[in-house]
Amino acid sequence: MTYDKLDVSPKNHKAAFVLQHATAEDAARAMIEGGKQKEPFYTFDMDEVYRRIMHFRKMMPRIQIFYAMKSNDSDMMLKLAISLGVSFDCASSGEIDKVLQLNCNPKSIIFALPSKTPEHLIYARESAVGHTTFDTSYELKKIKQYWPEARLLLRIRADGDCLYKLGEKFGCDFDTEAVNLLEEAAALDLRVVGIAFHVGSACSSVDSHTQGLRKARALFDHEARAGRKMHIVDIGGGFLSDKMNRIDQVSKFINMALEEYFPDPEVQVIAEPGRYICDSSTVLYCNINNVRRVKKENEIVNMLYLNDGLFGTLRYNEAWHTVEKFKMSGCKEDEKLETAILWGPSCDSTDRVMENCQVLLPRCTAFDWLVFGYQGAYTFGFASDFSCLPRPLIRSVVSEELWAKIKNCMVFSPTDFVTNPDLSTPLPSRTPRILPSNPNYGYTQTTLKL
Ligand SMILES: Cc1ncc(COP(=O)(O)O)c(C=O)c1O
């Protein structure tokens, strides 16, 4: 096979650049300083995802990763996950379809959404997916009708100290509902094979998963007393990625709890990390379109009008997200920081980025770029089509070492990689092309006076 060196035509812009001695940051620098990249873009560092997956596995060897693809379902992310033997937590039939198109084994998917439509259930059944979750009596009745042979995991509530309280939406109450639901499933002759919980996304309490495991053990015991055997525990996601050692602390608690509550190696333990896997792999480089200096409460404030915003990929701002001015090589920067307000590109006055924190940046001009770190999770997935604004494209990069490990995996084709790339190659422009002729449709429309 020959590798197409410089085919970065629009259709192939998703191909990853294979880097020899360069980094993702070098690639971004070359694009910006090369001058041809005019629109905001992401870099996706495949090695960073690799490191995260390996670290997770090292810290929790008993646990198999079912990556929560809702956090980042870009093509290269999914292909990389498959090539590294990661399984999937899918939360819609669309997600299932997306990974099946990549030849993912349907038995490596858990449909981890406790509330599904009949169409979802039929689709999952026909796709040969094996497992799903439930937390209500209605769901059980639907499953009985549309997917009776499904292997079920009861989702229980087990909230930790988290930013996004999934327990307010999903998960039955351990004390008042769980046993009744298990009994109802048995009465319907459905197969409950395990317990699932999610401590909430971006969870900072180190022992939350332990509490979930304790509850899961009690329900395993209930089932065993009733003569029914469960064999899967799903500890969900929620792993914060802000500090590298946070997962180390959390994993100690989880490993200890597994030893105490589930010493039997026959019990399969899975997790559905999303944010932890992809958060740090991706950086947004966003350029400034306009600058306005205004006086607000006796302070000079720089209003910066960006080319991506709240309706694009910058919807959420987390405490660990960062923004800084991109420093051009060889330029001396004025390090004095001033308050900045970051406006997105739409005409909407709510389109303000990082509104919940004070943004301090050196003075910027309309030729500058800003760098937003930790943008890999729950970012591009939320971008809307509001006002026909384009979404930034992604430049994926991979080290030669990792490329050598994954390139022959069936999920990749040679055109997924560009060897010896010209790092300054821009991503295709998202600005619409001018139509060759301006057809006259015969409507009478008001025109503007010249
Ligand atoms: C069922 C389920 N599993 C896993 C995740 C991923 O969570 P996180 O990104 O916090 O790891 C989510 C997030 O919403 C979820 O709903």
The ligand as a Gaussian input file, in Angstrom:
#p B3LYP/6-31G(d) Opt

LIG

0 1
 C      -24.812000       6.314000      31.141000
 C      -23.609000       7.171000      31.012000
 N      -22.398000       6.589000      31.034000
 C      -21.259000       7.294000      30.904000
 C      -21.309000       8.667000      30.731000
 C      -20.001000       9.406000      30.591000
 O      -19.758000      10.163000      31.701000
 P      -18.379000      10.940000      31.883000
 O      -18.124000      11.675000      30.628000
 O      -18.631000      11.827000      33.042000
 O      -17.345000       9.924000      32.151000
 C      -22.542000       9.329000      30.736000
 C      -22.607000      10.787000      30.585000
 O      -23.646000      11.393000      30.456000
 C      -23.729000       8.564000      30.876000
 O      -24.935000       9.133000      30.845000

